[in-house]
Amino acid sequence: MKLDKNIHTIVMSDLHLSDAEPVIQDNPLWKKFRQKQHFIDKDFEKFLVAFDTKINAPIELVLNGDIFDFDSVMSLPNENEIKYSSHEKKRGLGSSEKKSTFKIQKILEDHKLWIDALTSFLKKGNKVIFVIGNHDVELHWPKVQKTIISMMNLPLELERNVVFCEWFYISNNDTLIEHGNQYDPYCVCIDPVNPTVLNRKSEIIRLPFGNLANKYLVNGMGLKNPHDDSAFIMSAMGFVRFFLKYELKVQPFLFWTWLTGAIRTLFVYTKQSWLPSLRDPLTLELKIEKMAKKAQTSVRNLRIAREFHAHPAAFKPFTVLRELWLDRALFLLLIFGGSFQFFSTTNLIVDVSFWWFFIPF
């Protein structure tokens, strides 16, 4: 159904729906922000009902990116159906179509009230537009999109009222709506027209840096809420106090978790960023035309919008090192090496205490 031009538009983003975190009796604070008691599903339902009641006209709801958080899903499928590595068992599944489809199924099963509210909203003659962000970049997969629609159990004529836009949408011919990650070097999808690459003979969605950091770092730091800046922006003493009060008992080797996760993020991000996008030259123009139609713009405007995207951070390795704090690790390693050299050289000349090692350090 094509809605009238002068319709009401509601825009929301960053719901970050993921699977429910089970409560651990011995460690109740572990990823508490993802437990069912903190779900926003009821508020979302009330929100849609309130607007639909007050507005006696068609509404288009633009879900403007990061509605789902694929990176945070830690549920695992039956290994006989989907094979996964030991590292995926610890940090979450990869981004192949089969694994992404499992993740969206798990998210929607745990957020049944949310998807039911959206279904009810659509059955009243409204429209829903998903604009893909960085944390739900796996929405690019056709099977993932079909899974969302099938779980709504909509009549065939209403399925056309659910639209998935690759990175932007133009409402009422005059309002540009996009998540904004395409202007961030750390969160940009390198090629939103052709987002897949071939990795170890498997076709996957190439994930932005922020997604990989969330997967390999934050998924292993369960006492830190990634949606709260205060969990990561502290003074030096603030970090020490938080570690001693909460993490020492639960996660005493947090340093090792950070170091291994940061190195893996750097390696995977750099490797995947240099892989060529998978594209079919024979269908490329048709694909672009479909994308422009869904975004309610022309092919020319879509190509222009594509040129404004940020240059990925992958091509500036030092900025990635800094973002992961690996530059600090290298700096400390140099200081350690210099201190050892100072101590060992001094000890050749005169017998000194081991404590001299710490003077330059």
C-alpha positions in Angstrom: 0.0 0.0 0.0 1.4 3.4 -1.0 0.7 5.9 1.8 -0.4 9.5 1.1 2.3 12.2 0.8 1.2 14.1 3.9 1.4 11.3 6.4 2.7 11.3 9.9 6.3 10.1 10.4 7.8 8.8 13.7 11.5 8.2 13.9 13.3 6.1 16.5 16.6 4.4 16.7 19.1 2.5 18.9 16.8 0.1 20.7 19.6 -2.5 20.6 17.3 -5.5 21.0 19.3 -8.7 21.6 18.7 -12.1 23.2 17.9 -12.2 26.9 20.8 -12.7 29.2 20.1 -15.6 31.7 20.5 -14.6 35.4 23.6 -16.2 37.0 22.9 -16.7 40.7 26.6 -16.4 41.7 27.1 -13.4 39.5 23.8 -11.4 39.3 25.5 -8.3 37.9 26.9 -10.0 34.8 25.3 -8.3 31.8 22.3 -7.3 34.0 21.4 -4.6 31.4 20.4 -7.3 29.0 18.2 -9.3 31.4 14.4 -9.5 30.7 13.6 -7.2 33.6 15.1 -4.3 31.6 13.4 -5.0 28.3 11.6 -2.0 26.7 9.0 -4.1 24.9 6.1 -2.9 27.0 7.0 0.8 26.7 7.4 0.3 22.9 3.9 -1.2 22.8 2.4 1.7 24.8 4.2 4.1 22.5 2.7 2.7 19.3 -0.8 2.4 20.8 -0.6 6.0 22.0 0.3 7.5 18.7 -2.1 5.3 16.7 -4.9 6.4 19.1 -4.1 10.1 18.8 -3.4 10.2 15.1 -6.3 9.5 12.9 -4.2 9.0 9.7 -1.6 6.6 8.3 1.7 6.6 10.1 5.1 5.6 8.8 7.4 4.4 11.6 11.1 4.7 10.7 13.2 2.4 12.8 16.4 4.3 12.1 19.3 1.9 12.7 20.6 -0.3 15.6 17.1 -1.6 16.3 18.7 -5.0 16.7 22.1 -5.7 18.2 23.4 -8.7 16.4 26.9 -8.4 17.9 25.7 -9.0 21.4 23.8 -12.2 20.8 25.5 -15.0 22.7 22.9 -17.8 22.2 24.2 -20.8 20.3 22.3 -23.1 17.8 22.4 -26.8 17.6 25.9 -27.6 16.4 24.5 -30.3 14.1 22.6 -27.6 12.2 25.1 -24.8 12.3 28.8 -25.3 12.9 30.6 -22.7 14.9 34.2 -22.3 16.3 35.3 -22.4 19.9 35.9 -18.6 19.7 32.3 -18.1 18.4 31.2 -20.0 21.5 32.9 -17.5 23.7 32.1 -14.3 21.8 29.1 -14.9 19.6 28.4 -16.2 16.1 29.8 -14.8 12.9 27.9 -12.9 10.2 27.1 -15.5 7.5 23.5 -15.5 6.3 22.7 -18.7 8.2 24.2 -17.5 11.5 22.6 -14.0 11.2 19.2 -15.7 10.5 19.6 -17.7 13.7 20.4 -14.6 15.7 17.4 -12.6 14.5 15.1 -15.6 15.3 16.5 -15.7 18.8 16.2 -11.9 19.3 12.5 -11.9 18.2 11.7 -15.1 20.2 12.9 -13.3 23.3 11.1 -10.0 22.3 7.8 -11.5 21.3 5.8 -8.6 22.8 7.9 -6.2 20.7 7.3 -8.0 17.4 3.6 -8.5 18.3 3.2 -4.7 18.9 4.9 -4.0 15.6 2.6 -6.5 13.9 -0.5 -4.9 15.4 0.7 -1.5 14.3 1.1 -2.7 10.7 -2.4 -4.3 10.6 -3.9 -1.0 11.4 -2.7 0.3 7.9 0.5 1.8 8.9 4.0 1.4 7.4 7.4 0.4 8.9 10.7 1.3 7.4 13.9 -0.3 8.7 17.0 1.8 8.0 20.1 -0.3 8.5 22.6 0.9 11.0 26.0 -0.4 12.1 25.0 -2.8 14.9 22.2 -4.3 12.7 24.2 -4.3 9.5 23.3 -8.0 9.2 19.8 -6.9 8.1 21.3 -6.8 4.7 20.8 -10.5 4.4 17.5 -11.3 2.4 16.8 -14.3 4.7 17.1 -12.1 7.8 14.5 -9.7 6.3 12.2 -12.6 5.4 12.5 -14.0 8.9 11.3 -10.7 10.5 8.4 -10.5 8.1 7.4 -14.2 8.6 7.5 -13.8 12.4 4.9 -11.0 12.0 2.5 -13.4 10.2 1.1 -10.6 8.1 -1.3 -10.9 5.2 0.5 -10.8 1.8 -0.8 -7.4 1.0 0.5 -5.9 4.2 4.0 -7.4 3.8 4.7 -4.6 1.2 4.3 -2.1 4.1 7.6 -3.4 5.6 10.6 -1.8 3.8 14.3 -2.4 4.5 16.6 0.5 3.4 20.3 0.0 3.0 21.4 3.2 4.8 18.9 6.1 4.3 15.3 6.9 3.6 13.6 10.1 2.3 10.3 10.8 3.9 7.6 12.9 2.2 10.1 13.8 -0.5 11.8 16.3 1.7 13.3 14.7 4.8 16.5 12.7 4.8 16.6 10.0 7.5 19.7 7.9 8.2 21.4 6.4 11.2 24.6 8.4 10.6 27.2 5.6 11.0 28.2 6.1 7.4 30.0 9.3 8.5 32.0 7.6 11.3 35.3 6.0 10.2 34.9 3.4 12.9 31.3 2.5 12.2 31.0 2.9 8.5 29.8 0.0 6.4 32.5 0.1 3.7 30.2 -0.8 0.8 26.5 -0.7 1.7 25.6 -1.6 -1.9 27.6 -4.8 -1.8 28.2 -5.5 1.9 29.4 -9.1 1.6 32.9 -10.5 1.3 34.3 -14.0 0.9 36.2 -15.1 4.0 37.6 -18.6 4.3 35.3 -19.7 1.4 32.2 -18.4 3.3 30.2 -15.4 2.3 29.8 -13.0 5.3 28.7 -9.5 6.0 31.8 -7.3 6.5 31.3 -5.8 9.9 32.4 -2.3 10.9 35.1 -1.8 13.5 32.7 -0.9 16.2 30.8 -4.2 15.7 33.9 -6.3 16.0 35.1 -4.4 19.1 31.7 -5.0 20.7 31.9 -8.7 19.8 35.5 -9.4 20.8 35.9 -7.0 23.7 32.6 -5.9 25.2 31.0 -9.4 25.1 33.8 -10.5 27.4 33.4 -7.6 29.8 30.0 -8.5 31.4 30.2 -5.9 34.2 30.3 -3.0 31.7 27.2 -1.7 30.0 28.3 -0.7 26.4 25.3 1.6 26.1 26.5 3.7 29.1 29.5 6.0 28.4 30.3 6.2 32.1 31.2 2.5 32.1 34.3 3.3 29.9 35.0 7.0 30.5 36.5 7.2 34.0 39.5 8.7 35.7 42.5 6.4 36.3 41.4 6.1 40.0 37.8 5.5 38.8 39.0 2.4 36.8 41.0 1.2 39.8 38.1 1.6 42.2 35.6 -0.1 39.8 38.0 -3.0 39.3 38.7 -3.5 43.0 35.0 -3.2 43.9 33.4 -5.3 41.2 35.8 -7.0 38.7 38.5 -8.3 40.9 36.3 -11.1 42.3 34.4 -11.8 39.0 37.0 -11.2 36.4 40.5 -10.8 37.9 42.2 -11.3 34.4 40.3 -8.5 32.8 43.6 -7.2 31.4 44.1 -10.4 29.4 40.5 -10.3 28.2 41.1 -6.8 26.9 44.5 -7.5 25.3 43.4 -10.7 23.4 40.1 -9.1 22.4 41.8 -5.9 21.1 44.4 -7.9 19.1 41.7 -10.1 17.6 39.6 -7.0 16.7 42.6 -5.4 15.0 43.5 -8.5 13.1 39.9 -9.4 11.9 39.0 -5.8 11.0 42.2 -5.2 9.0 41.9 -8.5 7.2 38.2 -8.1 6.3 38.6 -4.5 5.3 41.0 -5.3 2.5 38.8 -8.1 1.1 37.1 -7.2 -2.2 33.3 -6.7 -2.1 31.3 -9.5 -3.7 29.3 -8.0 -6.6 27.6 -9.2 -9.8 28.2 -6.6 -12.6 25.3 -8.0 -14.5 22.7 -7.2 -11.8 24.5 -4.2 -10.1 22.4 -1.5 -11.8 19.1 -3.3 -11.1 20.2 -3.6 -7.5 20.9 0.1 -7.2 17.6 1.0 -8.9 15.7 -1.2 -6.3 17.7 0.5 -3.4 16.8 4.0 -4.7 13.1 3.0 -5.1 13.0 1.8 -1.5 14.7 4.9 -0.2 12.2 7.0 -2.3 14.9 8.8 -4.3 16.5 8.7 -7.7 19.5 6.6 -8.7 21.5 9.8 -9.2 20.8 11.0 -5.6 21.7 7.6 -4.2 25.1 7.7 -6.0 25.7 11.2 -4.7 24.8 10.2 -1.1 27.2 7.3 -1.4 30.1 9.7 -2.1 29.7 11.5 1.2 30.6 8.4 3.3 33.6 8.5 5.6 36.9 6.8 4.8 37.2 3.6 6.9 39.6 3.7 9.8 41.1 0.4 8.5 43.3 2.4 6.1 44.7 4.4 9.1 46.2 1.6 11.3 47.5 3.9 14.0 44.0 5.4 14.6 42.7 1.8 15.1 45.6 1.1 17.5 44.7 4.2 19.5 41.0 3.4 19.6 41.8 -0.1 21.0 44.4 1.4 23.5 47.0 -0.9 21.9 49.2 2.1 21.4 49.4 2.4 25.2 50.3 -1.3 25.4 53.1 -0.8 22.9 54.3 2.3 24.8 54.3 0.4 28.1 56.2 -2.5 26.4 58.9 0.0 25.2 59.2 1.5 28.7 59.5 -2.0 30.1 62.2 -2.9 27.6 64.0 0.3 28.2 63.9 -0.2 32.0 65.3 -3.7 31.6 68.1 -2.4 29.3 68.9 0.3 31.8 69.0 -2.1 34.7 71.0 -4.8 33.0 73.6 -2.4 31.6 74.0 -0.7 35.0 74.3 -4.1 36.7 77.3 -4.9 34.4 79.2 -1.9 35.8 78.1 -2.1 39.4 76.1 -4.5 41.5 72.7 -2.8 42.1 69.4 -3.8 43.6 66.6 -5.1 41.4 64.6 -2.1 42.5 66.7 0.0 40.2 64.7 -1.6 37.4 61.7 0.5 38.4 63.5 3.9 38.3 62.9 4.6 34.5 59.7 2.5 34.5 
